[in-house]
């Protein structure tokens, strides 16, 4: 997993995440929600595959366990600092 923080300000966090094939994160929750845009590859979460160009909105207090079997790059937009930074 590679991470590049693009913007880190109170209430506004933007990160690029690159998943190596077969990698992901354990199930976790985002109290303030999260948005994901798939830049390349296929991002999978909660049994759904999202190809390049997909946009996913996770509402407040939703949980997920993202993975990418083939590898992918995503843009993550969140109002909170991810615990993995």
Protein Blocks (a to p, Z undefined) as FASTA:
>chain_A
ZZddfbdcehiacddddddehiacdddddfkopadddfbhjddeehiacdehiacdddeh
iacddddfkopadddddfbdcfkZZ
